[in-house]
Each structure stands twice: as C-alpha cells, then as structure tokens.
Amino acid sequence: MSKKVIAVIFGGVSSEHDVSRVSAETVINNLNPEKYTILPVYITKEGAWKLYEGPVEALNSGHWEKFAPTCILSPDREHKGLIRIVGDKLKVIPVDLVYLVLHGANGEDGTIQGLLELAGLPYIGCGVLSSAVSMNKAFTKIVVEKLGVAQAPYTVAYKQQIEDDVNSVADRVEAACSYPVFVKPACAGSSVGITKAHNRAELVDGLWIACEHDRTIVIEQGIVGRELECAVLGNGSKVEASTVGEILAAEEFYSYDAKYNNSDSKTVLPADIPADKCEEIRSAAVAIFKALDGMGLSRVDFFLENDTNRVIFNEINTLPGFTPISMYPMLFNHAGYSTEELVDKIVELGLSRYDN
C-alpha cells in the first residue's frame, strides 16, 4: 500500500508562532515515516509559505528560512495539493491530508480551514464554523450557556465602544462582575493579551491592552479555584475524554509567560480531585466539544471553585499545543496512548471525517 502524503503546516501569522514551531517538531517526529510521506510547510510571521526540506532537529534553528523554496497550497481542486515554486518553475505535489499545527489566529479560527475546504483537501481538527466559534470566547460562551454548564459572570465589549467611552464600558463591567476580573481578547489564544484587574484603573488599562489584540473583548469575573484541563479525541458521537490534569501556575494566573517561559509552572496528572468531579469535568468536556461540532481533537479548560466546589467552564482550544510541556499529549499519554499512536489516531480521524 502506498504511503499517505501529509503536509504538516506550522508557524503562521500569530502571536503563538514560536509555540507552533515546537509543536510541529513533536508532530513530525511522531508521524511514522513507514506509513507517511511528510511535507513540512512553514508559514513565516509575515505570511510567506516555505517548504522545509532539512532534518527535523534543525527545524527550529530558523537558518534555513531564506533558502527554502516557496510552497503554497492551491485552492484549485484539480491540483489537490501544494505548488512548489523555484524561480519560474512550478511543481504540483499531491497531498492526501493536511496536519494543521497552527495555534491561535489564522490557524485555529476557521480561516485556513476555509482554504482547505475550497481546495477539497482533508485536514485534521475542527471544521470552519466549529473552529471560528470555539476561537471566539464570546460566542463559545453563548453555546455553553445552552448546555447549562456553569461559567463565570461576564460581559462583552467592543473596541469601538472602548474608544468611544471607556468609562461607560467600565461601568457595565462593574455592574456585571466583581473584582478581580480578567480582561481577554476574544480571539487571542494561549493567554496572549490577557490581564487581571483588581480595580477600575487596572480594568481600564486592561481594556486598552486587549484592544491591541482584538476588536471583541470578554471581561470575566475572577474565579478563585484550581485550573483543570481535559483532552478530548474523536468525531461525531464517538468521542473519548482523557483524565483531568491540573495546572499549578507559577504566576498569579496562567499567562503566556507562565505557560511557556517559567519553569516553576507545573502540571499534575491526574489531578487530585474527587472522582465525581473528575467525571463531571470529563462529561462536560465531551458535551461542549459536541455542541461546538468539534472534530478530531480539543482541550477543554475548567476551574474547580474553592468555596463552592463548582465545576466552571473556562475555554476550549481546538488545536492545542503539542510541545514537550503541553497538557494535551500528556493527558492522552497518561491514558495509554504513545505520542506516535495519538498523532496516528488524529490522522485517521481527519481522513475518516472527510470520507463521511
């Protein structure tokens, strides 16, 4: 049987560009070369598409970027693949599946998924609508409200409203939430642009910071509790949930720096929580994933509130990190999947989703 050709697309015009590169190295190292022909396709921070043809261990060096050939994805279904461009010479490279390793904007938000739908190419992970709604924290909350899963009190503001009258927005936040509050760009991933405000002055500062990243801002009441995460894997009605892991952030909250740059941040697997709370989180994770029409993989994040012991939904990530410190692969490693088996399963789910 001939090997499947898999294009691994990584990097991207995103604040999570560097994390994507590390995730891609993990994914490429765990795609079985006896089963797959692997084409690493790198999108630079400026949006140029390049084909990486060197050894995996040198992928993150960056020295190869200016020498790599241009390699773009064709939206023409007749080609169904990549177009490698060197000078005035074009070569079409057929592709069987695209393995997306793009985190955050322009990768996790439905944009590249739309391009792949136009191209008629199978790809891993959630579809256009599911990716877009899951990426937007404001719209995710509307869907989750219908499920009856608890969420923190919140309100939504828009950049134009903040620019017109930031104090009016602050009044509305204070009517809906108690301090401290978290100010979040609706569509920024991995804690980018998020601030914690303990008073009105910090709230106003946080609103302006969030506006640098998005035009839609979600402001949530802070939850005092444990940060818990659950991984899901599957398509349609056949979705499995991992056990629950706990994040022990080295900073006041799990910011981008706390997640990727502070070695004092820890993960605990499995989380030391009552069995009924573990099952409640696992059940809620699957229900949220299905309600959002999730496909393939996602990581769903919760709080366990200190005083009430309530399970409270935080957010969902449809293309979670695959770095050595990322919770998603660790959770399924704990469930008995090797990382190679997990990556292989994600490929199978991508192919089978397209067949259906």
C-alpha positions, 0 to 999 in steps of 0.5 A: 500500500502506498504511503499517505502524503501529509503536509504538516503546516506550522508557524503562521501569522500569530502571536503563538508562532514560536509555540507552533514551531515546537509543536510541529517538531513533536508532530513530525517526529511522531508521524511514522515515516513507514506509513507517511510521506511528510511535507513540512510547510512553514508559514513565516510571521509575515505570511510567506509559505516555505517548504522545509526540506532539512532534518527535523532537529534543525527545524527550529534553528530558523537558518534555513528560512531564506533558502527554502523554496516557496510552497503554497497550497492551491485552492484549485481542486484539480491540483489537490495539493501544494505548488512548489515554486523555484524561480519560474518553475512550478511543481504540483505535489499531491497531498492526501491530508493536511496536519494543521499545527497552527495555534491561535489566529489564522490557524485555529479560527476557521480561516485556513480551514476555509482554504482547505475546504475550497481546495477539497483537501482533508485536514485534521481538527475542527471544521470552519464554523466549529473552529471560528466559534470555539476561537471566539470566547464570546460566542463559545460562551453563548453555546455553553450557556445552552448546555447549562454548564456553569461559567463565570459572570461576564460581559462583552465589549467592543473596541469601538465602544472602548474608544468611544467611552471607556468609562461607560464600558467600565461601568457595565463591567462593574455592574456585571462582575466583581473584582478581580476580573480578567480582561481577554481578547476574544480571539487571542489564544494561549493567554496572549493579551490577557490581564487581571484587574483588581480595580477600575484603573487596572480594568481600564488599562486592561481594556486598552491592552486587549484592544491591541489584540482584538476588536471583541473583548470578554471581561470575566469575573475572577474565579478563585479555584484550581485550573483543570484541563481535559483532552478530548479525541474523536468525531461525531458521537464517538468521542473519548475524554482523557483524565483531568490534569491540573495546572499549578501556575507559577504566576498569579494566573496562567499567562503566556509567560507562565505557560511557556517561559517559567519553569516553576509552572507545573502540571499534575496528572491526574489531578487530585480531585474527587472522582465525581468531579473528575467525571463531571469535568470529563462529561462536560468536556465531551458535551461542549466539544459536541455542541461546538461540532468539534472534530478530531481533537480539543482541550477543554479548560475548567476551574474547580471553585474553592468555596463552592466546589463548582465545576466552571467552564473556562475555554476550549482550544481546538488545536492545542499545543503539542510541545514537550510541556503541553497538557494535551499529549500528556493527558492522552499519554497518561491514558495509554496512548504513545505520542506516535499512536495519538498523532496516528489516531488524529490522522485517521480521524481527519481522513475518516471525517472527510470520507463521511 
